[in-house]
């Protein structure tokens, strides 16, 4: 259970805790007292003691059947506090049997005197029913047995049946007590030759009924007696007055005030006391209800004005349906109040994937009756999804049992989108940082290479200036200068391609002509590398709007990339296909291939498939930027390592570009 001290509205005041403890001890105290009183009465019968038989002033002696019933009743009440269900069931059956025997003796004239285990005075008034049991006592015992048995059921019907039965017993006992005090035999069903009436029996029955009710505090008694609220305080203050005022008036009449002024005086006193009690009840109840109503109106207005959605579910009803929502809830979800009240909150999760972990946490929270705060996706009435920051908290009733759950929902979709954008930006920044670190390492190595080669040949020429050395040195230095120029050109191209203001000289060109010219230029290079160049380019014209120089750079970089990563004896294929509104150029090889992870990085700047291949890792990044500048797209595919790779460039035809 949740530690209620965590939240102010769940903190239990000392008075509340004291009432809870008293309510738990009350059945034990009452059950023990009733059993001991009945045992004393039975002892009086066994010992034939007039002193022990007369327990209270103006009372008759308790009959043996009644005493036996109270022994069983007291034990059953004590067992209720210990929750020993099997023993309680047996004792409730005994009570029903005793009550049934007493009713049979009174209604059908059955004589159970011969079965009485004790003997007493030869007074027919005491032996005219089972052990001299009054009809009201027999009925009360039978009802107590039925109520205790019904209370063993965990169903709502069983609990409410138990309450109705115990309330009936309490009403009978109170009527008997009032009848004795006002000397009105009809209130305790004075019948037959039984003339004496034991005043302590209705008191014992009343206490027994109250003890049984306190054993089921969630039904009624606890909700009336325990709550730290205006209603609870009102009940605790007014109920004793409503009960005791008529009793006090009856007692006053009994001691002589009524006799002094005659019957009319007794009636007048009774009417006056009842009027005072009722007037007090009505006045105080009105004042408290007025205060409560104003407080509820204020709370309702506050909840209605809240921007956070509020939903309340009933834990005591099947499927825990929604019983109340505020306007903010309907605004966030799109569901009207009438569309959700009576339904489970699952309507917000219908068809939403990825909430398994969150839903399991919610189920655990409801099962353990704790609180939780969780973020999950929910569905609005119109089918759109939103991120919901959900807070759940239990609502306790007057006896400390969870009766409802309140949920606070907040649409945090905008926050989640901002968080996602920040996360993506941070990831991109980390990738860029790593790429820049890699770039610096590569640049420092690649730029030093040509310079070191040139410096080495200069040193050799200085030491030996023979024509042969001079010729080789000049060629090597020229190659180093070309390599250095190529690196610088790649850097410039990468910078320009990454710029949003990349300028292309678009004109109508024949892509077939551009591609064939480039392949004629590359054929000797590919052949010198021990590779085979396969052309699949149709004849004719295929016009697009493009930059001739940049497109030669695009396909030149792709051919260069394929030749670097394809071992000797491999094959490079170039194909061109014309579709309805675009042209497709594919450059494939039988080289080292790419993994799935490498395919995701292949167009990143400064990325290289292996460190064994020289270069800055900018070629494919430049290609992608230039293709995008031509309103086209490029993709890479591979069947896996050592299975080659294929790059597909899609460019719009001239009419498509013009139409756009």
Secondary structure, 3 states (H helix, E strand, C coil): CCCHHHCHHHCCCHHHHHHHHHHHHHHHHHHHHHHHHHHHHHHHHHHCCHHHHCCCCCCCCCCHHHHHHHHHHHHHHHHHHHCCHHHHHHHHHHHHHHHHHHHHHHHHCCCCHHHCCCCCCCCHHHHCCHHHCCHHHHHHHHHHHHHHHHHCCCCHHHHHHHHHHHHHHHHHHHHHHHHHHCCCHHHHCCCCCCCCCCHHHHHHHHHHHHHHHHCCCCCCHHHHHCCCCHHHHHHHHHHHHHHHHHHHHHHHHHHCHHHHHHHHHHHHHHHHHHHHHHHHHHHHHHHHHHHHHHHHHHHHHHHHHCCCEEEEEECCCCCCCEEEECHHHHHHHCCCHHHHECCCHHHHCCCCCCCHHHHHHHHHHHHHCCCEEEEEEEECCCCCEEEEEEEEEEEECCCCCEEEEEEEEEECHHHHHHHHHHHHHHHHHHHHHHHHHHHHHHHHHHHHHHHHHHHHHHHHHHHCCCHHHHHHHHHHHHHHHHHHHHHHHHHHHHHHHHCCCCCCCCEEEEHHHHHHHHHHHHHHHHHHCCCEEEEECCCCCCEEEECHHHHHHHHHHHHHHHHHCCCCCCEEEEEEEECCCEEEEEEEECCCCCCHHHHHHCCCCCCCCCCCCCCCCCHHHHHHHHHHHCCCEEEEECCCCCCCEEEEEEEECHHHHHHC
